[in-house]
Amino acid sequence: MAGCLSCTEKGNVSPENIKRWTEKLSNVLQSPTPRNRFKSYLTDREFEDGQSLVEFWEMCEIFLKAHERHHDTHRSRKGNLELEAW
């Protein structure tokens, strides 16, 4: 992915961020700015399968965060009930 940002497209992206983003795909996917730039890159080059995979990953992240919040809420309620019973 190092070659996907031309000199004019870098804007306010630091060299450190570009280096971090090119080290691991997870560094790109876990942050909105590089993820959006990557999606634009895939769109510009008409890599529809790549776009679909990134969108699938985003949907999985939303699902996992909602699932985690649900479990945190459940644990919190269960803990409060245990305290009340004690």
MOJO-V271959 format. One record per residue. RES is the residue in one letter. PHI is phi in degrees with one decimal (NA if undefined). NEAR is the number of other C-alpha atoms within 8 Angstrom. Layout:
res = <RES	RES>
phi = <PHI	PHI>
near = <NEAR	NEAR>
//
This chain:
res = <M	A	G	C	L	S	C	T	E	K	G	N	V	S	P	E	N	I	K	R	W	T	E	K	L	S	N	V	L	Q	S	P	T	P	R	N	R	F	K	S	Y	L	T	D	R	E	F	E	D	G	Q	S	L	V	E	F	W	E	M	C	E	I	F	L	K	A	H	E	R	H	H	D	T	H	R	S	R	K	G	N	L	E	L	E	A	W>
phi = <NA	-56.4	-88.1	-85.7	-105.0	-78.7	-57.1	-79.4	-90.8	-64.4	56.7	-98.8	-82.4	-75.2	-58.9	-65.1	-65.2	-60.3	-61.6	-63.0	-67.2	-87.9	-77.4	-145.5	-63.6	-61.6	-65.6	-76.2	-70.1	-87.5	-133.8	-59.4	-61.7	-67.6	-63.9	-65.8	-65.1	-65.4	-62.2	-62.3	-59.0	-65.0	-65.3	-58.5	-98.8	57.1	-91.7	-62.5	-64.5	-64.4	-59.7	-61.5	-65.5	-65.2	-63.4	-62.6	-59.1	-62.0	-65.3	-63.6	-61.1	-61.5	-61.0	-64.5	-66.7	-64.8	-62.3	-64.6	-62.5	-60.7	-67.5	-63.6	-63.9	-62.3	-63.5	-64.3	-64.1	-63.7	-63.3	-65.7	-65.2	-65.7	-66.9	-65.2	-71.4	-75.5>
near = <4	6	5	6	8	7	5	6	6	8	5	4	7	6	6	6	8	10	8	9	11	10	7	8	8	6	10	13	10	7	8	8	6	10	11	8	8	9	10	8	9	12	10	7	6	6	9	8	6	8	11	8	8	10	8	8	8	8	8	8	8	8	8	8	8	8	8	8	8	8	8	8	8	8	8	8	8	8	8	8	8	8	7	6	5	4>
//
